[in-house]
Amino acid sequence: MLRAGAGALLGGAAAGCAFVPENRAHHLEFLFWGSIYEDRGVHAVSRAFSRRPGRLPVAAQVVGGDYATKINTLVAARQEPDIAYLPAGLAMRLGEGGLLVNLLDYRHKYPQIDDLLPQALHYYTETAAVPQTAVEVMMLWYSTRLFSKAGVPEPPVDTASAWSWDRYLETCDRLTFDEKGRRPSEKGFDPTQVRQFGATAPTTVNTTLYALLRSNGADLFDEKGTRCIIDSDAAVEVVSQIVEMMYEHRVAPSPTLLTSMNTGTALLLKSGRVATTIDGYWNLLDLANAQFPYGAGVLPKFQEPMTAQTSGITGIFKRSQYPEQAVEFYLQMADPRSCPLYKQGLWMPLERSFYTDPKLLATWTDTKIHPAGFDRSTAQPALHNVSPDPTFRIRNSSEVFAQLTPALDPIWLGKHRGTASVRKALRHAADVTTPFLAGVYPDVKM
């Protein structure tokens, strides 16, 4: 359900669907967020699109600050752009409120739409959906130099050979050293003077943590989206193991220490402070620019190999004068042959054929920056071993995660150790989150 304020905004905006924003007669306005690299990629596609016969110029603009507030303000003023990046929860609310184009209405004209991965298309009603901007999956990034220096075998690239969580911890122990070169499992190890950690703790609720929860058959919410179930036995096991990773095995820094040393995945690995980290595909762009040897493996597992997929939405607003051109622009952005952001390592494709057709797969993975075995370590799990980010499925998701995420902080900070204490803390997190749950959207149709 919508909060009263958001509901009033959507209702008022939907009532004026005949209104057309001023000064929009001769171009498409596209709002997005992103780094300087993303800005360059978007503008490259915008220029190419505008040069096509009969196509409008695209006025693409990066928006800084509170992006969601900016979009809500434009919608309230009936001045929204033709097309824009949208956070997951906001996109689902705007779609259900009647403000976004249903991409499926154009599938008869653009066959690419039927080739979209099912987990990249999010249904806000049973028959209407919005598409992701790109595909992003979680993967195990690592420094090949640190593995070689420690004489440790590198992570597997096939899901069939995925390490168990215990094997991952053992490997991380061999990759963790204090200032005198001692490992955590060795006598005299000094946890206050760690020179190199084997890993970072995967605690991001809707992505890195979620992948491991799903690997163990656990979930954050029940099927109807009315109860938080992060206190299930399977979830308690995963969370307890992550806590032990930091405070018992001592192979990963605490959140406090990580904050003091964190300069992003690429620099953490390049600097040698960390040997492995579970993080998103988008880091490949920064890794490539950091100029050091890195690799990518499949995630460790509890029961079944699993990764998590996330992304923002690219939404087309119904009040656009040129919705069909906006759809065409979106599809050009989604084509790795047209958009440089795929080869550069920021995005993974949305269309299934770019994973299953060897020639199309090569258009975005056969590069100098994609690690060896990438098609198996990342592309194949994106097809067969993936759970979609739950922020699309859960109604009121921004408010829900605003309760759940901080409720887990005391656990990650080491205030709850041991299964019984972690279980109690997770039960509290579930109790404070459940009142904010309001059901689910149809979402992904796998």
N, C-alpha and C positions, 0 to 999 in steps of 0.2 A: 504494500500500500504506500501511497505518497503521503508525505507530511502535508499539513494544511497549507503551508506556504508554497511548497512546490506544486501542489495540486491546483492552487489558485492560479499560479503562473501558467501552468500548462493549459488549464481550462480557458483562461482569457486569451492566450495565444492561439489556441486551436479555433476559437470562435471567429478569429479574423483571418482565416486562411486565404481569403480573396485578396488580402493586402499584399502589395509587392514593395519591398524596400526600395527607397529612392536611389538614384545614381547607380543602378545595377543593370542598365539596359544593354551594355556593350561589352561585358566581361563576366567571367566566373570569379567569384571571390572564394578563396580557399584559406581557411585558418588552420594552423597546426602548431604543435610544439616540437622541440628537438634541438640537437646540437648544431654546430656550424656545418658538420658533415651532412646531416640530414637536410639542413637548409639548402645546401648546394645541390643535393640529389633531387629534392623537390623542384627546385627552380630549373634544373636541367630538363626534367620531364615536362614542366609547365611550358617551357620555351618550345620544346619539340611538339607538344600538343597544339600549341597556338599556330605553328607553321603549317599544320595540316589544312587542306582546303575546307572552307566552310566552318572552321572551328573558331571559337571565341578566344581572345587573350585570357590568360589565367592570372589573376592578381593574388599571388601566394604570399602569406604573411605569417611569420613566426610570432606567437603570442607568449610573452613571459608572465611571471607572477601566477596568480590564482586563476588558472585556465577555466575551471568549471564555473567560477563566479562570472568571468567574462562572458562565457556562452549564455549563462542564465540571464545576464543583464541584457544581452543582445536579443534574446528570445522575448523577454518581457517588453522590450521596446519595439518589437517586430522589425528588427534590423539584423536578423541572423544572416550568416553567409550562405552561399549556395551549397557549400560542401565544407566539412570540417572534421578534424580529429575529435573524438569524444571519449571521455572515460567510460568504462563499462556500465556502471550503474546509471549514469546520466543518460547514456544512449538508450538503454532499455526503457527508462521512464519517458524520454522524449518520443520514442517509437510508439509505446503504448498510448501516449497522449495525442497521437495523430499528427505529429510534427515532422516525422521523417518519412522519406520515400521507402517503400517496401521494395528492396532490390529484386525480389522474386517476380515482380511485375514485368521485369525486363528480360526474363530468361528466354522468352521466345525469340528475341532479337539478338541476344548476345550469348552464344553457347558457352563462353567461359564461365558464366555463372553456375551452370550445372556441373562444372568441373571443380568448383570450390570444395576444399576439404570440409566434411560435415562439421568438424569441430571448430571451423572458422566462420560459421554462419550461425547467428544467435537469434532465436525466435522469441519475439516479445508477445506474439499471439500464435495460435496454431498455424496460421497461414502467412504471417509476415515476419521478416527478419532483416537484421542489419549485419554487414560483414566486418570482419576484422581488418585492420590496416595491413597487417602482415602476420606471419606466424613467428612466435618466439618460444623455444622450448628450453628447459633446464638441462644442463650438461655438466660433466666433470672436467673442468679446465685444470691444467697442471703445467708446471715447468719441467720440460724434458731434461734440462741441465741439472736440476736438483735430484731428479730420479737417477740419472746417470752417475752423478757424484756420490750418491748414497749406495749405489749398486742394487737398486730396487727395481723390479719389473714394472713397466708402465701399465696403466689401467687398460682393461680390455675395450675393444671397440664394437663387440658383438653382444647383444642382449643375452644370448644363450650362455655367454661366459661372464656375465655380470658378477662382480664381487659381492659376496655377502657383506652385511654391515660389519660383522666381526672381522672379516678379511680386510675391509677398508680401515678399520681401527688399527689392526696390526701393521698395515702398511704405513699409516700415519705416524705410528710410534717410531718406525724406522726412519721417518723423515723429519722428526722433531729433535732438536738439539738445544741444550743450554750453552752458555758461553764457553764452557769447558769441553764441549763436544759429547756430553752424556745424553742418552735418550731417557724418556720418562720411565721406561721399564728397568733402567739400570740404577744401581745404588748410587746415592749422592746427587741425583738429578735435582737441579735448583729451579723450581717453577717460577721464581721471581726474576730469573735472568735467562729467559728463553731467547735464543738467537734466531731460531727458525721453527715455525709451527708446521705440522703436517697438513693442517686443514683449517678452514673456517667453519663455524657451526651453522648448519642450514636452518635458520629460524624465521625466514620470511613466510608468513602464515599461508598466503594464497599461492605460493609458487614452490620454493625449495622445500619447506616443511610439508606442503600439501603433496608433493610428489612422493615423499617417503611414507606419509600416512596412507596414501592410496596403494603403495607397494605392500603395505602390511594389511590391506583390506579395511582400513579405517577411513573415516570421513569427518568433516567438520560439522555437517548438518544432516538431519534426517531427510528422507526422500521428499517429504512434503514441505520442507523448509520451515518447520514450526518449532524445532528443538535443536539446540547445539549439542552435539554428541562427542565433543573432543575429550570427554572423560571416559570413553569406552576403553576396554582392556587393551585393544590393539593400538589405540592412540596413546595410552599411558606408556606402553612399551616403547614406542618410537620417541616420545618426548623424554622419557627417562634416559634412553640411550644417548640422546643429544646432550643432555645435562652431564652425563658421565663423561662424554667426549671432552668436555671442557674442564671439569672439576675432579674427575677421578683418573681418567687416562691422560689428561693434561696435554692433549695433542692439538687443541684449538684454543685461541684466545677467548677470554670472556668478552661480552659486549662492550664493557668499559674500556678494556685494553684495545679491542679492535677499533673503537671509535678514535682512539688516540693515534693509531697507526694507519688507519684506512685511507688510502688515496685511490681507491678503485681497484677492481680485480686485476687489471693489467699491471699496474705498478706494484701491487702486493706480490704478484708472482715474479715480476722482473727483478724486484729488489732482493728477493730471496727470503723475505719475512714469512712467506707462506708457500707451501709446495703444491697444494691442491685447493680448489674451491668449487662448490656447486653453485652455479650462477647461469644467467640466461645467455642465449646465443648472441644477443646484441653486443656482447663484450668483444666479439671477434674483431670488430672495427678498431677498437682501442688496442687490442692485443697486436694487431698487424702493424699499427703505427708505433708501438713501443719497441719494435725491432729486437726481439729476443726469441729463442726457441721455445715453443709451447705445443701442447697437444690437447686433444679432446677425447674423453672416453665416455662410456655409458655410466649412468648413475649406479652407485651401490644399491643393493636391494635388501628388503626384509623377507618378503615371500616371493613376489613376482616383480620382474623388471618393470619399472614405470618411470615416466617423466611427466612433467606438468607443462601445459601450454598457456601462454598469456599473450595479450596485446591490447591496444586500444581499438576503438571502432572508428571507421571513416563513415560518417553519416551525411546523407544528402537531404537537405531541408525541402519540405513540400512547397514552400512559398517561392522557391527558386523559379525564375522564368524559364530556365533551361535545364530541367532535370535530366533530360536524356544526354545532353552534353556533359553534365556532371557525372553521370554513370560512365560514359565513355572515358572521361578523364580518370576516374577511379580505376577502371580496368587497365588503363595504360600505366598507371602507377603500380598496379599489381602484377605487371608483366616483367619478369627478370630480363627480358631482351630489350626492354625500353628504359627501365629504371636502374641506375647504377648502384643503388643501395643494397641490392642482393649480392652482387659480386664483392662489394666492399665489406660485407660482413655485418651489416646492421639488421637486415631482414631475411627471413626465410619465406619461400613462396606460399601462396594461398591455394594454388591449383594442384590437384592430385597428379596431373600428368608431368609436372616438374619434379616429381619424386619417382614415378614409375617408368617414364620414358628415358632411357640412358642418354640420349642426345640432349633432351631438355634438362635433365639433371646436371649434365656437364656445363650448361650455360651459366650456372651460378655456383657450382662447386669445384669445377676444374680450374682452380686459380692457385697462385703462389701462396695465398694466405690461409686457405683451408687445409687443416692438418690431414695427414695420411689417415685413411680409413673413415673420413668424415661422413661419407654416404651411409656407412653402417652405424657409426656411433651416434649420429644425430638425425640424418634424414629418415632412416628406417624407423627408429623409435617414434618419430613425429607421426608416422602412419599407423603403427601397430601397438605402441606401448605408451599411450598418452591419456592424461586426464585433463579436461579443460578447466581453466581458472574458475573457481566457484563464484566469483564476483558477478559473473553474467547471470547465473541461474538464480541467485538469491535476491529477492526483492529487498529494497531498502539496504542494499549491500554496503553503501558507504557508512551508514549509521551502525550497521551490524559489526563491521570490522573495526569501527572506531571504539567499540566496546571490547571486542575479542582481543585485538592486538595488544593493547596496554595491560589487559588482564593476564597475559602470558609473561610480561616483562619480569616480574619477580622470580619466575622459574628460570629464565635465561640468566638472570643475575646471580643465580646460585643460592637463593634463599630457600629453595625446596630441593632437597636431595634425598634419594632413595625412593623406591616405588610408591610407598604409602604416602609420603609427603607430596610427591608430584601428583598423585591421584587426587588428593584433597584440593590442591591448587587448581587442577584442571576442572574439578567439579565446581569450584567457585567461578572459574572463567565461563563455564557452560551456564551457570545460574545467572550471571550478570548479562550474558549475551542473549539468551533465549527470549526475554521479553521484547526484544527489538526485532525479532523475526516475524515476517508477515507473509510467508509462503514463497513460492517459486514461479519463475517464468518457464514456459516450455523449453526454452534454450536449445541446446544442441540436440540434433536428431541423428545419432550415430547409426 
